[in-house]
Amino acid sequence: MAFILIGVFLFMVYGACLVFYRQAWLALPEFRVPLSFVPRTFISIIIPARNEEGNIGACLDSLLRQSYPAGLFEIIVVDDHSTDNTAAVVRQVSDPRVRLLSLQEHLEPGERLNAYKKKAIDIAISHSAGSLIVTTDADCTVSPDWLMLLDACYEEKKPVFIAAPVAYIDETSFLKIFQSLDFMTLQGITGASVYRKAHTMCNGANLAYDKKAFYEVGGFRNIDSIASGDDMLLMHKMYKRYPDRIAFLKSPGAIVRTAPMPTWKTFFNQRIRWASKADKYDDKRIFWVLALVYGWNVWFLAAGIGAFFIHSLAAAWIGLILAKTAIELWYLWPVAKFFKKEALLWYFPPAQPFHIAYTIVAGWLGKFGSYQWKGRQVT
């Protein structure tokens, strides 16, 4: 009986969080570029790239098609020890706005790091001319108005850090649909939490921050030994210094699109990588949210096992998983509508067991295990 009461209590707290996130997401206004807006900010777009010969071309093509004035932005690609033709693809681009840096040339011979991506971004910023730094990934594409929206937000609201939406494409299998649903859930929480200043979340595929502020908070100093976290850990540093100058850009034109992981193995490695920094957050509010989600899913696993032996527990498990699914769908509907992915919600109920299992495994291995990323073993 006590175990069932714990489950009911966890559901009530979890449900309250989803009600908060949904209402905050709905209250967050969609941003539009004012008619009187005149671009003035010089922007440096930074793209760390490792073994991305199949993606970097499309990425650069979408960036060079921006409606933003051509003379007001540059693109800096940092080749992170690629063993394929990534650098050659970048060199083939004749546009003078595109520059290529080699991370290897900025390291000591044989020097090994735990956070190559942070080092690549740091070096690129030191070589940048822009006052606004924008980061994305080499496997992403953007809309023509992406920079216009980012700069209009930057000029109008005066934030030092802008988080913006990211979405998956090519949902052609259950695995990819599962990832899209999971990621879309996180994106809704990101926008809601930033808007209400509940906690800080973001994704490095779509960020913008003031270069002066980056140096004022010490850049990646004190977090440069952590393999992941070029996005959220930096955001936490910015939030501590400028708690009222963090923004989320909610606009369909600001969505960055990327492909999901192609296999379950790469998917788990990605999520373990994300989970590995959970106990490194200075913003402990997000830690407690993650702890709640993890505990809630552990309860479901334990209750599911116990349900084979205890009839009352089986009834409670079924009732709570139905309630969990219902409130998650209710929360997710307006987020899916923003991303125009309402049709994917039909797959949400059957994805529940997979989501519970992956949350537990990825969370555990993120703390106590290791993972592979971009051909490197990270511990």
Residue, then its C-alpha position, 0 to 999 in steps of 0.5 A: m500500500a505504501f508503495i502505491l501511495i508513493g506512486v500516486f504522490l510522484f504522479m501528483v508532483y509530476g503532473a503539476c510540473l506538466v501543467f506548469y510547463r504547458q501553461a508556460w508554453l502557451a503563455l510564451p508569445e511567438f516572436r515576429v520581426p518588427l516591420s521597422f527592424v533594420p539589421r545592424t549586428f555582425i554575427s559569427i556563426i560557429i560550427p564545430a565539425r567532426n566527420e561530417e562530410g555527408n552533412i556539412g555541405a547542406c548546412l553551409d548551403s542553408l546558412l548562405r541562403q539567409s535573408y540577413p544582409a550578406g555583409l553582416f555575418e560570417i561562418i566559421v567551421v572548426d574541423d575537429h580531427s576529421t578522418d573523412n573529407t569534411a575539411a575538403v567539402v568546406r574548402q570547396v565553398s568559394d564564398p568569402r563568408v566561410r572560414l575553416l579552422s583546424l582544431q589540431e593546429h591549435l593544440e599541442p602535439g599529442e594533446r588530448l582533451n575531454a571536451y573537444k567541442k568546447k575547445a573548438i567553439d572557444i578557438a572560433i570565438s577568439h577568431s570571430a569578428g561578430s558581437l553576437i555568437v551563434t552556434t549550430d551543428a554540422d548536421c543541421t539546416v536552418s530556414p532563410d529567416w533564422l539569423m534575422l529572427l535571432d538578431a531581431c530578438y537580440e536587438e529588441k529584448k537585449p538578452v545575453f543568451i538566446a535558446a531557440p527551437v530544434a526539431y528532428i526530421d525524417e521520421t521514417s521508422f519507430l526509432k526516429i518517431f520515438q526520438s522526435l517525440d522525446f526531443m519535442t517533449l524536451q523542447g517544450i520544457t525548454g521554452a516554458s522553463v526559460y520563459r518562466k525562469a523556472h530553470t535553464m535548458c537549451n540545445g547547442a544546435n540552436l544558440a546565440y549569445d553575446k560575445k562580451a558576456f561570454y568572456e565576462v562569465g569566463g567562457f568555458r572556464n571551470i566546465d572545460s573538463i566536462a565532455s558535454g555541456d557546451d550549451m546548458l553549462l554555459m547557459h547556467k553561467m550566463y544565468k547566474r550573472y544575468p538572470d533577467r537576460i536569458a530568452f527563448l526564441k519561439s518562432p517557426g522560422a527559428i527552428v533548426r532541423t536535424a536528423p535523429m540518430p540512425t540506430w538504437k546504439t547511437f541514440f543511447n550514446q547520445r542520451i547517455r552523453w546528455a545525461s552525463k552532465a546532470d550532476k554538474y549543473d549549478d542550477k539545481r532546479i533542473f537537477w531536482v526536475l531530472a531526479l523527479v522524472y528518473g524516480w517516477n520512471v524507476w517506480f514504474l519499472a519496480a511496479g511493473i515487476g511487482a505487478f506479476f505477484i501482487h494484484s493490487l499493484a497491477a491495478a495501480w500500475i495500469g491506472l497510473i500509466l494511463a494517467k501518465t500517458a494522458i497528462e503527457l499527451w495533454y502537455l505535448w499537444p500545443v508543443a506538437k502543434f507548434f512544430k507541426k507534428e501532431a500526427l506523431l502523437w498517435y505513436f506516443p502511447p505505444a512508446q511509453p514502455f520504451h521511454i521508461a526503459y531508456t530513461i532509466v538506462a541512460g540516466w544510470l549510465g550517464k552517471f556511472g558508465s561511459y559512452q562513445w561519441k564521434g568515434r571517441q570513448v568518453t568516461 
